[in-house]
Amino acid sequence: MPHIGNNVNIGSGSALIGGIKVGDNAIIGAHSVVNRDVYDDTTVVGVPAKVVKKNRRI
């Protein structure tokens, strides 16, 4: 079962597969298939999901 951090935005139709960890403030695009850990402050999209942006807090 996935572990979801705080303030995570998961787009509709997305699939999180396995015992992955999604870090705080991550964004997962709609219809993405996530099969690896997603680090804090990162945006991922696609099938399979790939990092497209490393978000930075000011």
C-alpha positions as CSV (number, residue, x, y, z in Angstrom):
1,M,0.0,0.0,0.0
2,P,1.4,3.5,-0.9
3,H,2.4,6.0,1.8
4,I,1.1,9.4,0.9
5,G,2.8,12.5,2.5
6,N,1.2,15.8,3.5
7,N,-0.2,18.3,1.0
8,V,0.0,15.9,-2.0
9,N,-2.1,16.6,-5.1
10,I,-3.0,13.4,-7.0
11,G,-4.7,13.9,-10.4
12,S,-7.8,12.0,-11.3
13,G,-7.4,8.6,-12.9
14,S,-3.8,8.1,-11.5
15,A,-2.6,4.7,-10.2
16,L,-0.1,4.3,-7.4
17,I,1.2,0.8,-7.6
18,G,3.0,-1.1,-4.8
19,G,4.6,0.0,-1.5
20,I,5.8,3.4,-2.8
21,K,6.3,6.6,-0.8
22,V,5.0,9.9,-2.1
23,G,6.8,12.8,-0.4
24,D,5.3,16.0,1.0
25,N,4.0,18.7,-1.4
26,A,4.3,16.3,-4.4
27,I,2.1,16.7,-7.5
28,I,1.0,13.6,-9.6
29,G,-0.5,14.4,-13.0
30,A,-3.8,13.0,-14.1
31,H,-3.8,9.5,-15.5
32,S,-0.2,8.9,-14.4
33,V,1.0,5.4,-13.3
34,V,3.4,5.8,-10.4
35,N,5.5,2.7,-9.7
36,R,8.5,4.4,-7.9
37,D,9.0,6.7,-5.0
38,V,8.2,10.4,-5.5
39,Y,10.4,12.8,-3.6
40,D,9.3,15.9,-1.7
41,D,8.4,18.9,-3.8
42,T,8.4,17.0,-7.1
43,T,5.9,16.9,-10.0
44,V,5.5,13.6,-12.0
45,V,3.4,12.8,-15.0
46,G,3.1,10.0,-17.6
47,V,2.9,6.3,-18.0
48,P,5.2,5.4,-16.3
49,A,5.4,8.6,-14.2
50,K,8.6,10.6,-14.7
51,V,9.8,13.8,-13.0
52,V,9.0,16.9,-15.0
53,K,9.6,19.5,-12.3
54,K,11.4,19.8,-9.0
55,N,9.3,22.4,-7.1
56,R,11.1,24.9,-5.0
57,R,9.6,26.6,-2.0
58,I,10.3,30.3,-1.4
